[in-house]
Amino acid sequence: MMRIRKHSKHRSAVKFIGKFPSLKLNRTVLWGSQLVRDFLYLLEFDPDVLSYREQPMQLDYVHNSVQYGYIPSFLVKRSKNQQIIEVKSEEQLGSEAATIKYRLIASILRQEGYDFYVVTDKTIRVQPRLDNIKFLWKYARTPITPQHQILCHNLMRRNHDVAFSEVVQFFESHHAPRQVVYALMYRGAFTFDLMQPIDSKTILQLSAIALADKKVS
């Protein structure tokens, strides 16, 4: 037996201790742990994530004649599916009871058309990926103009693989500061290896998104 109450005005499952200014949602997202806050950076950066909602529903279910209530961390809407995601530290998943609980919840949500995932610090706090995303986030609000996009194409027309230092030098020679390059990296105009620290030697390539924009224009 189970019942799902979507977007209900239930009492919060956790005590919120921080606020995150989401660009993707254009609103403030509340978070209850630093691990959840770190996961928000990944959701914001991931271009396949169309939208998300924190603590989106309450699932009431019965197991072994006992009724339980469960409120997931996030509902994530992607281009091809909807995911219910639980954010937990590895140490919180060590018990047999936790394994049984989440297997049961996954089965219930699957019947409702959701994919269910439990994500932990081991998958969220992968370095230097997380630090790179956090760094680029600082420049996410930097304005990008059509002229900046033209500069991307003019530069990459000469060479498909360009070092970050060369990109910055080229942009600055056209009166565009390095903050614009960081903003373009955050917004997906350039592709690069997130698993390497961002420095002067980081290789940038024009992304498929930027190439598509060029064709449309």
Number of C-alpha atoms within 10 A of each C-alpha: 9 14 12 17 13 12 12 11 10 13 9 11 14 12 11 12 10 13 13 13 12 15 13 14 13 8 11 12 17 19 22 16 15 11 17 22 16 18 19 21 18 17 17 20 19 14 13 12 18 16 15 21 16 18 24 20 21 21 18 15 18 12 11 5 8 7 11 12 13 15 20 19 22 19 21 21 17 15 11 8 11 18 18 23 19 18 18 17 16 13 9 9 14 10 9 8 9 12 11 11 13 16 11 14 16 18 13 19 17 14 9 10 11 19 17 21 13 17 17 19 16 11 12 19 15 11 14 14 18 17 18 17 19 17 14 19 20 13 19 20 13 14 11 14 9 9 10 17 16 12 16 22 16 12 17 15 10 9 10 12 15 17 14 21 16 16 20 19 14 18 20 14 10 12 9 16 14 18 18 21 24 21 21 23 22 24 21 17 22 20 19 17 13 15 13 12 14 19 10 12 12 17 19 21 19 22 14 13 13 20 14 10 11 12 7 7 6
